[in-house]
Amino acid sequence: MDKVREGEYIILWGGPDANFITKYKPGKPIHSHRGVFNLPENLEWGDILVSSKGRKFYVIKPSNADFVLRLKRKTNIFYPKDMGIVLLYTDFKPHSKVIEAGSGSGAMAVILSNLLVRPGRLFSYDNNPTHQRVAKENVQNFGKPENVIFRLRDVYVCGFIERDVDIVIVDLPEPWRVVKHAYKSLKYGGFLVFASPNIEQVKETRKCMYETGFVAMRTVEVLMRDWQIRDVGCRPEHEMRGHTLFYSFGRKAKHP
Ligand SMILES: C[S@@+](CC[C@H](N)C(=O)[O-])C[C@H]1O[C@@H](n2cnc3c(N)ncnc32)[C@H](O)[C@@H]1O
């Protein structure tokens, strides 16, 4: 049987109205509005624990998406629905060499660090030491810090150190200001993706990308709606996150 190791994160799933992430420690008391119980010795994945109020809690392993919305936040972050598209449309692989600007709260850095395998690496830039400290803490807590190198610098002015990278991910207020730097750092065929809250930024940055030598550009917005599935009256949830960010992609080509 697959045992849970002390210090590993677990989800205690007692239904949509009662689920928690916590670190496993034998004897740790769990208090919830659905009753109280202690985490036992020799916990195994899939175990069922019963609270003082008779509610069953299933012990399951958190996924990357489970972590994202629980991170400590200092900035806006990428949401799981958008991260999936970023990974697929940049042809991310475990051995990819990736630059990201800025680190923000480290949401994307946590996910990338968990997916990367050496020689794959993430180089994460930010010019705000407070933001980067939180990003580092989140990667330390929920990711694999050995796969991330954090760099503190103003990327508009100083650009990036690395060359021959596969992917540059940009989440900055003025993305057009790093297009030339990204071009220098990418290998031919490499991907630049930038996130923008409004379409004026998208137009300006795409124009700059076109003039710099990027091709095969596309811009997408991901709309996701959860559904309630029940015996009678299945329907979409009333609430959804209407707009997060536009994501625009392009590939480095040679100048004609
Ligand atoms: C919205 S956050 C990035 C969030 C990140 N994508 C995440 O998933 O957590 C934008 C970050 O860009 C940083 N930033 C803004 N201007 C910058 C610059 N010139 N150089 C480096 N970082 C910059 C900010 O300090 C901020 O932390």
The ligand as an ORCA input file, in Angstrom:
! r2SCAN-3c Opt
* xyz 0 1
  C       1.057     39.794    -12.308
  S       2.613     39.475    -11.610
  C       3.096     37.921    -12.318
  C       2.306     36.759    -11.726
  C       2.798     35.402    -12.152
  N       2.495     35.154    -13.546
  C       2.164     34.307    -11.300
  O       1.564     33.357    -11.884
  O       2.243     34.336    -10.059
  C       3.652     40.626    -12.452
  C       5.029     40.779    -11.834
  O       5.848     41.511    -12.732
  C       6.797     42.237    -11.958
  N       7.377     43.305    -12.787
  C       6.789     44.466    -13.190
  N       7.661     45.193    -13.923
  C       8.808     44.472    -13.978
  C      10.100     44.706    -14.584
  N      10.342     45.822    -15.272
  N      11.062     43.761    -14.458
  C      10.819     42.610    -13.764
  N       9.622     42.346    -13.166
  C       8.642     43.267    -13.263
  C       5.968     42.735    -10.777
  O       6.800     43.067     -9.681
  C       5.044     41.552    -10.515
  O       5.545     40.742     -9.474
*
